[in-house]
């Protein structure tokens, strides 16, 4: 019996758990979070569809501008702070940037807990600052900003009240992103999901009342969205409070070194998303030249594919805490194994699931959006194109999020400059005169270009930190001198 126990212990000691063990359990909660967000937009579009293509275009134009804000806030600043929270949960607390290394050295007690709280409080301060600044501009110049985003003047005038409410109160969305970033970094995805589901039901209930009971139209749906964001902020705040975070306002005093450091790290990520959204805005401007029906059908097709796509976008927030924790422990082999497993399963499943939308898309379009035959046929055409677009983009995002989690932001911005630059030039040269499907295929080509560059960088392990040989040698010489 003793020999048997010894044998089991010996084999158990060398047994290595798969690095992606537990990620699928976290993904189911993250999927529900993504699904709640996507369904909220989907239901909004269904509520407003009876108002005509002008209402759909007005909401779409607001969404484009909101994407620019999300590129700076959620995909830029919050991506950096989320990675830092994940690193702060590691045992070794390695590979921290200098502005956090200083905080770690001064910390008393649990250094990881001190780092997480420091990151969170400063993230909330940047959310307040950015949200109030963007909200003020949105309220003051709604039509000008919508036209800058690619909307025609008539669409900008019609959608201006909706835009003022949504973007004027964007500070609540920014705060919610900051709180959710911390909880995701702590692998508390279930708590984030609870808040997102509550937000969804609030949004749907109030949106239904605003449109079908009180007939408030665009403004009613906008206020329903803002109220839902406030509910989400309250729930997330209570969750962090129960995890030991203080509710005192004095804790929001900024660390300017931290804020400047995160901005510098986030800039390449902001450039990546902003350049992408600039190309999307250019594409939508091109679609408007082909007719209002083309733009409306593309928007409907995009909404239909986003519902099943939420399953795979739910992977992205889960990647960061796992990879960043491995990075903090210098476990580089697990990072590669983790990313490869998620990449293969995620991409293949994405293509299989999205093909279903091509066959059920016309039925969904007729049931929820419009029964115009030409619009339904055009929507199905877009659905086939979006299957390949989203499948390639899923593979790209998995690799990109892994590189973000190890702080390899420069290669992301360089690849974005090449791919999105090529895409933007192609739209400028052939957008207005070229074939519609040829113009749309530029996005797939740009995505594949970027995937090749980032895949090469990741699998050649150029992201692994190089040892600082000079400092090690100097330290050894100093020890010898002392001896």
C-alpha positions, 0 to 999 in steps of 0.5 A: 500500500505504501509503495502504491501511495508513493507511486501515485505521489511520484506520478502526481508530482510530475503531472502537469495540468493543461494551462487552459484548464478552467478557461472554458468554465470562465468563458461560459460566464464571459459569453453571457456577458458578451451576449447580454451586450449584443442582445441589448443592441439587437433589441434596440435595433428591433425596437427602432426598425419600425421607424425606418432606415433613417432611425437605423442609420442614426443609431449606426452612426452613433455606434461608430463614434462610440466605437472610437471612444471604446477604442481609447477607453476599453480597448486601450486604457482598460486593456492595460489595467486589466493586464496589470491586475492579472499580473498582480495576482501572480505569486512572483509579481514579475515583469511589472512596469517601473511605475508599479514596481515602485508601488510594490516596493513600498507596499505593506502587507499583501503586496498583490492586494495593494497593487490591485487596489492601486490600479483600480482606483487610478483606473476609475479616476481616468474613467471619470476624467475621460468620460466627462471630457467626451460627454461634454464634447458630445453634448456641445457638437453632436451634428458635427461629430456625427458628420465627422464619423461619416454620417450624412447631414440628414442622418446626423440631424435625425440622430443628434438627440440620440447621440447627445444622450448616449455619448453625453452620459458615456462616463457611466459606461467608462466607469463600468468598464473600469470596474469590470476590468478589475473583476475580470483581472481577478477572474471574477467573471461570474460577478461581471456577468450578473451585472451585465445580465441585470443591465440587459433586462433593465435596458430591454424593459425600459426600452420596450416601455419607451417605444411601445407604451410611451412612444418616446422613439429614439430618445426613449431608447437612449435614456433606457440605455443610460439607466441600464449603465447606471444600474450596472455601475451600482452593482459592480461597485457593490461587488468590489466593496464586498471584496475589500475595496474602500468607498471613500472618495479620497482613494480616487486621488491620482498617481500621475506616474501610473496614469502617464505610464498606462497612457504610454502603454495604451497608446499602441493599442489605441492606435490599433483600434482607432485605425481600424475604426477609421477604416470601418467609418470609411467603409460605411461612408462608401456604403452610403454612396451605394444607397441607404438600403446597402448600409441598412442591410449591412447593419442588420446582417452585422447584428444577426451575426453578433449574437452567435459571435458573442460566444467567441468574443467571450473568450477575449476577456478570459485570455488576459487574466490567465496569460498575464498571470503566467507572465507574472510567474515567468511561465512562458511555455504555458502561455504558448500552450494556452494560446494555441489551444484556445486559437484552434478550438475558438476559430473552428467553432466560430466558423461552424456556428456562424455558417448557421446565420447564413441559412437562418438570416433571411427568416430572422430579417423578415421576422424582426426587421423588414419584409422588403424582399430586396433588403432581405436578399442583400442582408443574406449576401452580407451574412455570407461575407461576414462569416469569413470576416468574423472567423478570421477576426476571431483568430486574430483577436485571440493572438492579439489578446495574448500579446496584449497580456504580455505587454507586446503592444508595439508589434500590434501597432506596427501590424495595424499600421501596415494592414489598416493603412493598406485597407484605408488606401484601397477604400480611398482609391476604389471605394466609390467606383469599385465593385461592392463585394470587392471593396468589402473583401479588403477587410478580410485581406487586411485581417489576414495580413495582420494575423500573419505578422502577429502569429509570426511574432508570437510563435517565434517567442519574440515577446519573451523578456530578455535578461538584463545581462549588464545588470547581472554582471555588475551585480556579480562583480560587486559581490566579488569585490565585497568578498 
